[in-house]
Amino acid sequence: MASSRSSEGSAPSGGFPRHTFREQDALWAELLALGDAVVGSLEKCVQAVCEGRLDLIAEVKEEEEESDRKEVKIEQECLRVLALYEPVASDLRRLATVLKVNRDWERVADLALRVARRVRKLARKHPEIVAPEDLKDLARAVFVHVKASQTALKQSDAEAARKLIAGDQTIDDAYRNVRRGLKEQLAAHADQLDGWLLLLNSARNLERIADHATGIAQAVIFLQEGTIVRHSAK
């Protein structure tokens, strides 16, 4: 049966309305903008860890709150499009990717704020404790990892995403080394227990941020190939 839609409102294929493609494009642009904001916030967090830039922590907090609002807005809009138009195939994959990555960006922003707050608490309560260099190196490596996931997402680059996933093991190894060293310091300085625990928690949160970047890379592969690589061998 011929469609009754006008040519202006007709779908390019499969009966999917043209304006819905515009809505998807707008959603994708919002997701990329959220990623830009979160990466900027994480960079400030890393500066707080590595350079003692406590003045940036208030900005990280404000940006985390804004990320929360954007995450909810994107999710609501994505669910609305899913409910109204029931997309299939690549369109459904794209919207599923938006939902997944949207949540990952929100979690990165939240974890960055947690790390930044612990940096401030350590400076206030235990100024005699300095973050070790291997923790700073971990923070820098995690930022590079997240930045790479952002680039893979923007370019929809499955090959780059696979390289990033393979590199996650390096982050895990670095985290284990940092954790081992911090536990040794904790055992040697039991009177500074709270301070070393703050650093341990920061290291763990940095490793979790890297996990979310890896999740974004997995979503890029799903978007491009329809393949779920989560839990598969790296």
Secondary structure, 3 states (H helix, E strand, C coil): CCCCCCCCCCCCCCCCCHHHHHHHHHHHHHHHHHHHHHHHHHHHHHHHHHHCCHHHHHHHHHHHHHHHHHHHHHHHHHHHHHHHHCCCHHHHHHHHHHHHHHHHHHHHHHHHHHHHHHHHHHHHHCCCCCCCHHHHHHHHHHHHHHHHHHHHHHHCCHHHHHHHHHHHHHHHHHHHHHHHHHHHHHHHCHHHHHHHHHHHHHHHHHHHHHHHHHHHHHHHHHHHHCCCCCCCCC
